[in-house]
Amino acid sequence: ISRTTAAHAMSYQITKRIGPAHGHACMLTLPHLWRHMGDAPILAELNALMGTDDGASLLLGLLAATDMLPDVFPDAATLEALTASVNVQRLGNHLQKLTTADLRTVYEQAFAPVAQEERARQAALWRNYAG
């Protein structure tokens, strides 16, 4: 009956199957969901409030700066289980309708390996922003 945001709904099984705390699990998918939403007006407003034109990159930078980017890409069975665990009917508080394929893509992006050079670049972006 209740509805939730995608990052929140996607995080339950991340915590159960992979281990990061619930808030960390939410944060893993949030930058990728942000990018998926494209030019939604609320994102432009959030970017303006944050003083940036790319909030998703700042969120990735925060994950990198706090050493919270994932180190291991889940196997296919785990990705399938994560995707299947999200009840798309409950995502009524998300800005856009998400399909199962969309969810799978976001999980893949959230867990995609990030090279050390890219992690350093992302962390520097966050540190520059945060002062």
PyMOL commands that place a pseudoatom at each C-alpha (Angstrom):
pseudoatom trace, name=CA, resn=ILE, resi=1, chain=A, elem=C, hetatm=0, pos=[0.000, 0.000, 0.000]
pseudoatom trace, name=CA, resn=SER, resi=2, chain=A, elem=C, hetatm=0, pos=[2.737, 2.458, 0.911]
pseudoatom trace, name=CA, resn=ARG, resi=3, chain=A, elem=C, hetatm=0, pos=[5.029, 3.907, -1.711]
pseudoatom trace, name=CA, resn=THR, resi=4, chain=A, elem=C, hetatm=0, pos=[8.679, 4.841, -1.573]
pseudoatom trace, name=CA, resn=THR, resi=5, chain=A, elem=C, hetatm=0, pos=[11.536, 6.269, -3.600]
pseudoatom trace, name=CA, resn=ALA, resi=6, chain=A, elem=C, hetatm=0, pos=[13.584, 4.052, -5.876]
pseudoatom trace, name=CA, resn=ALA, resi=7, chain=A, elem=C, hetatm=0, pos=[16.883, 4.429, -3.999]
pseudoatom trace, name=CA, resn=HIS, resi=8, chain=A, elem=C, hetatm=0, pos=[15.170, 3.396, -0.791]
pseudoatom trace, name=CA, resn=ALA, resi=9, chain=A, elem=C, hetatm=0, pos=[13.352, 0.441, -2.334]
pseudoatom trace, name=CA, resn=MET, resi=10, chain=A, elem=C, hetatm=0, pos=[16.479, -0.745, -4.129]
pseudoatom trace, name=CA, resn=SER, resi=11, chain=A, elem=C, hetatm=0, pos=[18.570, -0.693, -0.960]
pseudoatom trace, name=CA, resn=TYR, resi=12, chain=A, elem=C, hetatm=0, pos=[16.920, -3.421, 1.125]
pseudoatom trace, name=CA, resn=GLN, resi=13, chain=A, elem=C, hetatm=0, pos=[18.442, -6.374, -0.676]
pseudoatom trace, name=CA, resn=ILE, resi=14, chain=A, elem=C, hetatm=0, pos=[21.773, -4.591, -1.145]
pseudoatom trace, name=CA, resn=THR, resi=15, chain=A, elem=C, hetatm=0, pos=[22.034, -4.511, 2.638]
pseudoatom trace, name=CA, resn=LYS, resi=16, chain=A, elem=C, hetatm=0, pos=[20.784, -8.076, 3.057]
pseudoatom trace, name=CA, resn=ARG, resi=17, chain=A, elem=C, hetatm=0, pos=[22.863, -9.694, 0.315]
pseudoatom trace, name=CA, resn=ILE, resi=18, chain=A, elem=C, hetatm=0, pos=[25.986, -7.527, 0.092]
pseudoatom trace, name=CA, resn=GLY, resi=19, chain=A, elem=C, hetatm=0, pos=[26.270, -5.918, 3.512]
pseudoatom trace, name=CA, resn=PRO, resi=20, chain=A, elem=C, hetatm=0, pos=[26.464, -2.116, 3.474]
pseudoatom trace, name=CA, resn=ALA, resi=21, chain=A, elem=C, hetatm=0, pos=[24.212, -0.283, 5.916]
pseudoatom trace, name=CA, resn=HIS, resi=22, chain=A, elem=C, hetatm=0, pos=[20.814, 0.835, 4.634]
pseudoatom trace, name=CA, resn=GLY, resi=23, chain=A, elem=C, hetatm=0, pos=[21.791, 4.500, 4.152]
pseudoatom trace, name=CA, resn=HIS, resi=24, chain=A, elem=C, hetatm=0, pos=[24.987, 3.534, 2.344]
pseudoatom trace, name=CA, resn=ALA, resi=25, chain=A, elem=C, hetatm=0, pos=[22.994, 1.146, 0.158]
pseudoatom trace, name=CA, resn=CYS, resi=26, chain=A, elem=C, hetatm=0, pos=[20.576, 3.975, -0.739]
pseudoatom trace, name=CA, resn=MET, resi=27, chain=A, elem=C, hetatm=0, pos=[23.489, 6.227, -1.635]
pseudoatom trace, name=CA, resn=LEU, resi=28, chain=A, elem=C, hetatm=0, pos=[25.008, 3.614, -3.973]
pseudoatom trace, name=CA, resn=THR, resi=29, chain=A, elem=C, hetatm=0, pos=[22.061, 3.850, -6.358]
pseudoatom trace, name=CA, resn=LEU, resi=30, chain=A, elem=C, hetatm=0, pos=[21.107, 7.505, -5.890]
pseudoatom trace, name=CA, resn=PRO, resi=31, chain=A, elem=C, hetatm=0, pos=[23.649, 9.096, -8.302]
pseudoatom trace, name=CA, resn=HIS, resi=32, chain=A, elem=C, hetatm=0, pos=[22.676, 6.657, -11.037]
pseudoatom trace, name=CA, resn=LEU, resi=33, chain=A, elem=C, hetatm=0, pos=[18.970, 7.201, -10.481]
pseudoatom trace, name=CA, resn=TRP, resi=34, chain=A, elem=C, hetatm=0, pos=[19.662, 10.955, -10.630]
pseudoatom trace, name=CA, resn=ARG, resi=35, chain=A, elem=C, hetatm=0, pos=[21.286, 10.514, -14.033]
pseudoatom trace, name=CA, resn=HIS, resi=36, chain=A, elem=C, hetatm=0, pos=[18.469, 8.253, -15.173]
pseudoatom trace, name=CA, resn=MET, resi=37, chain=A, elem=C, hetatm=0, pos=[15.951, 11.021, -14.436]
pseudoatom trace, name=CA, resn=GLY, resi=38, chain=A, elem=C, hetatm=0, pos=[17.743, 13.250, -16.934]
pseudoatom trace, name=CA, resn=ASP, resi=39, chain=A, elem=C, hetatm=0, pos=[16.405, 16.776, -17.067]
pseudoatom trace, name=CA, resn=ALA, resi=40, chain=A, elem=C, hetatm=0, pos=[13.568, 16.464, -14.540]
pseudoatom trace, name=CA, resn=PRO, resi=41, chain=A, elem=C, hetatm=0, pos=[12.813, 20.000, -13.297]
pseudoatom trace, name=CA, resn=ILE, resi=42, chain=A, elem=C, hetatm=0, pos=[13.310, 19.069, -9.642]
pseudoatom trace, name=CA, resn=LEU, resi=43, chain=A, elem=C, hetatm=0, pos=[16.877, 17.996, -10.433]
pseudoatom trace, name=CA, resn=ALA, resi=44, chain=A, elem=C, hetatm=0, pos=[17.611, 21.377, -11.983]
pseudoatom trace, name=CA, resn=GLU, resi=45, chain=A, elem=C, hetatm=0, pos=[16.307, 22.945, -8.775]
pseudoatom trace, name=CA, resn=LEU, resi=46, chain=A, elem=C, hetatm=0, pos=[18.458, 20.662, -6.628]
pseudoatom trace, name=CA, resn=ASN, resi=47, chain=A, elem=C, hetatm=0, pos=[21.504, 21.377, -8.767]
pseudoatom trace, name=CA, resn=ALA, resi=48, chain=A, elem=C, hetatm=0, pos=[20.885, 25.104, -8.378]
pseudoatom trace, name=CA, resn=LEU, resi=49, chain=A, elem=C, hetatm=0, pos=[20.540, 24.766, -4.604]
pseudoatom trace, name=CA, resn=MET, resi=50, chain=A, elem=C, hetatm=0, pos=[23.767, 22.784, -4.520]
pseudoatom trace, name=CA, resn=GLY, resi=51, chain=A, elem=C, hetatm=0, pos=[25.550, 25.286, -6.758]
pseudoatom trace, name=CA, resn=THR, resi=52, chain=A, elem=C, hetatm=0, pos=[26.384, 22.732, -9.429]
pseudoatom trace, name=CA, resn=ASP, resi=53, chain=A, elem=C, hetatm=0, pos=[25.134, 21.518, -12.772]
pseudoatom trace, name=CA, resn=ASP, resi=54, chain=A, elem=C, hetatm=0, pos=[25.851, 17.854, -11.971]
pseudoatom trace, name=CA, resn=GLY, resi=55, chain=A, elem=C, hetatm=0, pos=[24.591, 16.685, -8.603]
pseudoatom trace, name=CA, resn=ALA, resi=56, chain=A, elem=C, hetatm=0, pos=[25.025, 13.045, -9.583]
pseudoatom trace, name=CA, resn=SER, resi=57, chain=A, elem=C, hetatm=0, pos=[28.777, 13.532, -10.005]
pseudoatom trace, name=CA, resn=LEU, resi=58, chain=A, elem=C, hetatm=0, pos=[28.975, 15.237, -6.633]
pseudoatom trace, name=CA, resn=LEU, resi=59, chain=A, elem=C, hetatm=0, pos=[27.244, 12.272, -5.013]
pseudoatom trace, name=CA, resn=LEU, resi=60, chain=A, elem=C, hetatm=0, pos=[29.703, 9.899, -6.688]
pseudoatom trace, name=CA, resn=GLY, resi=61, chain=A, elem=C, hetatm=0, pos=[32.495, 12.149, -5.472]
pseudoatom trace, name=CA, resn=LEU, resi=62, chain=A, elem=C, hetatm=0, pos=[31.205, 11.903, -1.914]
pseudoatom trace, name=CA, resn=LEU, resi=63, chain=A, elem=C, hetatm=0, pos=[31.164, 8.108, -2.182]
pseudoatom trace, name=CA, resn=ALA, resi=64, chain=A, elem=C, hetatm=0, pos=[34.717, 8.153, -3.532]
pseudoatom trace, name=CA, resn=ALA, resi=65, chain=A, elem=C, hetatm=0, pos=[36.002, 10.649, -0.952]
pseudoatom trace, name=CA, resn=THR, resi=66, chain=A, elem=C, hetatm=0, pos=[34.620, 8.530, 1.892]
pseudoatom trace, name=CA, resn=ASP, resi=67, chain=A, elem=C, hetatm=0, pos=[35.894, 5.282, 0.342]
pseudoatom trace, name=CA, resn=MET, resi=68, chain=A, elem=C, hetatm=0, pos=[32.334, 3.980, 0.011]
pseudoatom trace, name=CA, resn=LEU, resi=69, chain=A, elem=C, hetatm=0, pos=[32.331, 3.014, -3.677]
pseudoatom trace, name=CA, resn=PRO, resi=70, chain=A, elem=C, hetatm=0, pos=[31.800, -0.736, -4.025]
pseudoatom trace, name=CA, resn=ASP, resi=71, chain=A, elem=C, hetatm=0, pos=[34.844, -2.894, -4.652]
pseudoatom trace, name=CA, resn=VAL, resi=72, chain=A, elem=C, hetatm=0, pos=[33.128, -5.979, -6.043]
pseudoatom trace, name=CA, resn=PHE, resi=73, chain=A, elem=C, hetatm=0, pos=[30.649, -6.378, -8.878]
pseudoatom trace, name=CA, resn=PRO, resi=74, chain=A, elem=C, hetatm=0, pos=[27.884, -8.830, -7.897]
pseudoatom trace, name=CA, resn=ASP, resi=75, chain=A, elem=C, hetatm=0, pos=[27.501, -12.027, -9.863]
pseudoatom trace, name=CA, resn=ALA, resi=76, chain=A, elem=C, hetatm=0, pos=[24.619, -12.410, -12.310]
pseudoatom trace, name=CA, resn=ALA, resi=77, chain=A, elem=C, hetatm=0, pos=[22.445, -14.316, -9.834]
pseudoatom trace, name=CA, resn=THR, resi=78, chain=A, elem=C, hetatm=0, pos=[22.831, -11.585, -7.214]
pseudoatom trace, name=CA, resn=LEU, resi=79, chain=A, elem=C, hetatm=0, pos=[22.040, -8.855, -9.754]
pseudoatom trace, name=CA, resn=GLU, resi=80, chain=A, elem=C, hetatm=0, pos=[18.961, -10.791, -10.798]
pseudoatom trace, name=CA, resn=ALA, resi=81, chain=A, elem=C, hetatm=0, pos=[17.868, -11.236, -7.187]
pseudoatom trace, name=CA, resn=LEU, resi=82, chain=A, elem=C, hetatm=0, pos=[18.400, -7.539, -6.435]
pseudoatom trace, name=CA, resn=THR, resi=83, chain=A, elem=C, hetatm=0, pos=[16.362, -6.532, -9.463]
pseudoatom trace, name=CA, resn=ALA, resi=84, chain=A, elem=C, hetatm=0, pos=[13.584, -9.011, -8.758]
pseudoatom trace, name=CA, resn=SER, resi=85, chain=A, elem=C, hetatm=0, pos=[13.337, -7.865, -5.140]
pseudoatom trace, name=CA, resn=VAL, resi=86, chain=A, elem=C, hetatm=0, pos=[12.088, -4.380, -6.037]
pseudoatom trace, name=CA, resn=ASN, resi=87, chain=A, elem=C, hetatm=0, pos=[8.342, -4.071, -6.269]
pseudoatom trace, name=CA, resn=VAL, resi=88, chain=A, elem=C, hetatm=0, pos=[7.926, -1.521, -9.067]
pseudoatom trace, name=CA, resn=GLN, resi=89, chain=A, elem=C, hetatm=0, pos=[4.322, -0.985, -7.986]
pseudoatom trace, name=CA, resn=ARG, resi=90, chain=A, elem=C, hetatm=0, pos=[5.602, 0.566, -4.742]
pseudoatom trace, name=CA, resn=LEU, resi=91, chain=A, elem=C, hetatm=0, pos=[7.794, 3.163, -6.488]
pseudoatom trace, name=CA, resn=GLY, resi=92, chain=A, elem=C, hetatm=0, pos=[5.026, 5.760, -6.557]
pseudoatom trace, name=CA, resn=ASN, resi=93, chain=A, elem=C, hetatm=0, pos=[7.189, 8.426, -4.908]
pseudoatom trace, name=CA, resn=HIS, resi=94, chain=A, elem=C, hetatm=0, pos=[9.824, 8.227, -7.629]
pseudoatom trace, name=CA, resn=LEU, resi=95, chain=A, elem=C, hetatm=0, pos=[9.733, 10.942, -10.274]
pseudoatom trace, name=CA, resn=GLN, resi=96, chain=A, elem=C, hetatm=0, pos=[9.570, 8.570, -13.208]
pseudoatom trace, name=CA, resn=LYS, resi=97, chain=A, elem=C, hetatm=0, pos=[8.200, 5.138, -13.885]
pseudoatom trace, name=CA, resn=LEU, resi=98, chain=A, elem=C, hetatm=0, pos=[10.972, 2.562, -13.703]
pseudoatom trace, name=CA, resn=THR, resi=99, chain=A, elem=C, hetatm=0, pos=[10.919, -0.788, -15.440]
pseudoatom trace, name=CA, resn=THR, resi=100, chain=A, elem=C, hetatm=0, pos=[12.671, -3.904, -14.273]
pseudoatom trace, name=CA, resn=ALA, resi=101, chain=A, elem=C, hetatm=0, pos=[15.250, -3.277, -17.011]
pseudoatom trace, name=CA, resn=ASP, resi=102, chain=A, elem=C, hetatm=0, pos=[15.832, 0.241, -15.661]
pseudoatom trace, name=CA, resn=LEU, resi=103, chain=A, elem=C, hetatm=0, pos=[16.394, -1.137, -12.174]
pseudoatom trace, name=CA, resn=ARG, resi=104, chain=A, elem=C, hetatm=0, pos=[18.863, -3.720, -13.465]
pseudoatom trace, name=CA, resn=THR, resi=105, chain=A, elem=C, hetatm=0, pos=[20.785, -0.993, -15.317]
pseudoatom trace, name=CA, resn=VAL, resi=106, chain=A, elem=C, hetatm=0, pos=[20.968, 1.174, -12.186]
pseudoatom trace, name=CA, resn=TYR, resi=107, chain=A, elem=C, hetatm=0, pos=[22.262, -1.766, -10.132]
pseudoatom trace, name=CA, resn=GLU, resi=108, chain=A, elem=C, hetatm=0, pos=[24.877, -2.497, -12.793]
pseudoatom trace, name=CA, resn=GLN, resi=109, chain=A, elem=C, hetatm=0, pos=[25.973, 1.143, -12.836]
pseudoatom trace, name=CA, resn=ALA, resi=110, chain=A, elem=C, hetatm=0, pos=[26.074, 1.325, -9.038]
pseudoatom trace, name=CA, resn=PHE, resi=111, chain=A, elem=C, hetatm=0, pos=[28.371, -1.675, -8.791]
pseudoatom trace, name=CA, resn=ALA, resi=112, chain=A, elem=C, hetatm=0, pos=[30.465, -1.115, -11.921]
pseudoatom trace, name=CA, resn=PRO, resi=113, chain=A, elem=C, hetatm=0, pos=[34.187, -1.160, -11.135]
pseudoatom trace, name=CA, resn=VAL, resi=114, chain=A, elem=C, hetatm=0, pos=[35.749, 2.286, -10.870]
pseudoatom trace, name=CA, resn=ALA, resi=115, chain=A, elem=C, hetatm=0, pos=[39.458, 2.577, -11.633]
pseudoatom trace, name=CA, resn=GLN, resi=116, chain=A, elem=C, hetatm=0, pos=[41.699, 4.208, -9.028]
pseudoatom trace, name=CA, resn=GLU, resi=117, chain=A, elem=C, hetatm=0, pos=[42.318, 7.227, -11.273]
pseudoatom trace, name=CA, resn=GLU, resi=118, chain=A, elem=C, hetatm=0, pos=[38.578, 7.799, -11.664]
pseudoatom trace, name=CA, resn=ARG, resi=119, chain=A, elem=C, hetatm=0, pos=[37.994, 7.346, -7.935]
pseudoatom trace, name=CA, resn=ALA, resi=120, chain=A, elem=C, hetatm=0, pos=[40.649, 9.977, -7.275]
pseudoatom trace, name=CA, resn=ARG, resi=121, chain=A, elem=C, hetatm=0, pos=[39.067, 12.343, -9.809]
pseudoatom trace, name=CA, resn=GLN, resi=122, chain=A, elem=C, hetatm=0, pos=[35.617, 11.866, -8.275]
pseudoatom trace, name=CA, resn=ALA, resi=123, chain=A, elem=C, hetatm=0, pos=[36.939, 12.365, -4.738]
pseudoatom trace, name=CA, resn=ALA, resi=124, chain=A, elem=C, hetatm=0, pos=[38.738, 15.535, -5.801]
pseudoatom trace, name=CA, resn=LEU, resi=125, chain=A, elem=C, hetatm=0, pos=[35.512, 16.867, -7.310]
pseudoatom trace, name=CA, resn=TRP, resi=126, chain=A, elem=C, hetatm=0, pos=[33.759, 16.351, -3.983]
pseudoatom trace, name=CA, resn=ARG, resi=127, chain=A, elem=C, hetatm=0, pos=[36.612, 17.815, -1.925]
pseudoatom trace, name=CA, resn=ASN, resi=128, chain=A, elem=C, hetatm=0, pos=[36.731, 20.874, -4.165]
pseudoatom trace, name=CA, resn=TYR, resi=129, chain=A, elem=C, hetatm=0, pos=[32.971, 21.303, -3.767]
pseudoatom trace, name=CA, resn=ALA, resi=130, chain=A, elem=C, hetatm=0, pos=[32.922, 20.695, -0.004]
pseudoatom trace, name=CA, resn=GLY, resi=131, chain=A, elem=C, hetatm=0, pos=[35.883, 22.956, 0.634]
for i in range(1, 131): cmd.bond("trace and resi %d" % i, "trace and resi %d" % (i + 1))
show_as sticks, trace
zoom trace
